[in-house]
């Protein structure tokens, strides 16, 4: 395998991570806004169908966040020097997703 340049690493890893971080910050801002709207409507009771839809969407968001947490941990593990973390590949492959 050839040595990869720092520019290649930046283009393939660093820049995309920055884009993703910015996207997640926008999603967080949207969720904060939505949270403030739910406070406004706290006295209203949605119909059962609407409540079910909301619960399903919240579950999908929670599952996506769990997957994101796992992927972020995997990326962090993969970027650690091998000598400092010799068992990282085995430990990661044994993890249940």
N, C-alpha and C positions, 0 to 999 in steps of 0.2 A: 504494500500500500504506500502511496506517495504521501509526503508531508503536505499538509494543507496549510494554506497561508492564513494569516490573521484576517485578511480581507474576505476570504471565502467563509470563514467562521462568522464574521460579522454579517455578511449577506444572508447566510443560510440559517443562523440561529439568533443572533443579537437583535437585528432589525425586526424580524417577525415577532419576537417576544415583546418588543416595544410596542408594536402595532396591537398585539393581543392585549397587553396591559392597558393601553388607551381604550380599546373597545370595552374591556371589563369595567373600567372606570365610568364609561358612559352608561353601561347597563346598571351599575350601582346607582348612578344619579337618577336614572329612570325609575328604579325600584324605590328610591327615597321619595321621589315625587308621588309615585303610586301609593306609598305608605302614608303620606300626608293626606292623600285623597280618601284613603280608607278611614282615617281618623274623622274626617268630615262626615262620612256616611255611617259612622259607628252605630247610630240609633236606628238605622234602616235594616230590616231583615230581608235578605234576598230570598227568592223562591227556591224550592228544593233543587230544581234543575240548574239554576244559576249557581247555587252554593256548591253543587256537585262539579260543575265546570271549573269553578275557582279552585276547589280542592284538587282536582286533577291537574290543573296548570301549576299549582304550587308544588305538587309532587314531582312533576316533570322538571321544574326548576331545581328542586332539591336534589334529584338524581343527577342532573347535569353538573351541579356544584360538587357533588361527591366525586364524579368522574374527573372533573377538572382538578380537584385536590390531589387525586391519585396521580394524574399525569404530571402535575407540577412537581410532586415528590419524585417521580421517576426521572424527570429531566434533571432535577437537582442532583439525584444520585448518579446519573450518567455523566454529569459534568465534573464530578469529584475525581481527583487523580486516582488511578487504579491502586497504587501502592497504599494510599491512605484508606481505601475502602475495598479490600481484596474480595470480600464476599458479596459485593453489591449485586452482581448479576444473578447469582443463585438465589439470594434473598428476594429479589424482585420477581424472578420467574416462579417462585413458589407461592407468591401472594395470590389470594383469591380476589378476583375483580367482580 
